[in-house]
Amino acid sequence: MAGVETSDTRVPGSPSAGAVLRLLAALPGRRDDAVAILNGLFGDSFDERGSRFATPMTIRAGDTALPLDRHLLPDLLAGAVANVSPRICVLVHGLMSTESIWRFSNEASTTYGSLLAADHDLTVLSLRYNTGRHISVNGRELAHLLRQLVRVWPVRVREINLIGHSMGGLVVRSACHYGRRMWPFGRRLPVGRRWTGKVRRLVLIGVPNTGAGLEAFVNSASAALWSVPVPATRLVSLGLDRRSAGIKDLRFGAIVDDDWIEQDPGARHRPHPHRPVRLRRADHLVISGSVTTDHEHPVARLIGDALVTPTSAAGLSPDGELFPGAARHLFPKVTHNALAHHPDVYEAIADWW
């Protein structure tokens, strides 16, 4: 893409952002994926500067971004979904991804959403968002969008189901937290008018609920490099430090503002205990993967599905258990991204559903 390297893609400390976009966008049909990768790396900066490359948060039906307008929504839905159901399911992707992460590798038209729609009479939607922003910022905006969606849906919404992969699961949990609080303008909504009261199922797939080991390693590596008084090593550390707020939130599984506001961004320990954010009427399914056949293998314990350990995905920490009573499934030899589009994982979801 000639001329793509504009001021919109020149991120402080990362002069190559435009070059990365130009390289990835040259691949047929991959521009959205290229923008998603850049948003994951630098999306907070894009957002702060009002860049045209900052991905706006949208709820989508297939490839169509839905206007949350009572007059426009029905016509667009009629052309995008087979059935407008009172039961809604929303799929939320993870870091540097789009809704394409849900597509089965051997059949692009098949996703967990398409299968659930056929098997359980649901209308399945997806979320696209800027994964470089703080998770709590995305969570608060998702809470607002879901409230709007319920208000303008053509039929009365009776049930909401949320499925999050990786960072997407943290965004879902954050949205549930903010959806129960005062909204909007400091006004507390009656329980019956909160969309959170309609949530029946949360499926958390490969979610770093208590933190991602790789981000913790990068943070430690950056601190070590800064301690070496050599310009080259400090330049590498500067590049590592430039990673987005969203990536840094993964270190401890931060889902609320208090986890990062006025906190040390290089801290080695979580500033607050992990707090359960559970909806009373919602059932939880927690899914994790492992790079090895034996999930007790030392390698599996260390890196889990390559990015998230089973312990973190299960929400187990010294602060206690985040999801008591949740159903849990661990899939040996299924790595992090594969968890979002694997037939065995869908079978477990469908059986639990």
Helices and strands as residue ranges (DSSP letters): H 17-25, H 31-48, E 58-61, E 64-65, H 73-80, E 87-92, G 99-102, H 112-120, E 123-128, H 135-152, E 159-165, H 167-179, G 191-193, G 195-198, E 199-205, H 213-226, H 231-241, H 245-249, G 257-259, E 283-290, H 298-303, H 310-313, E 316-317, E 320-321, E 327-332, G 337-340, H 343-352
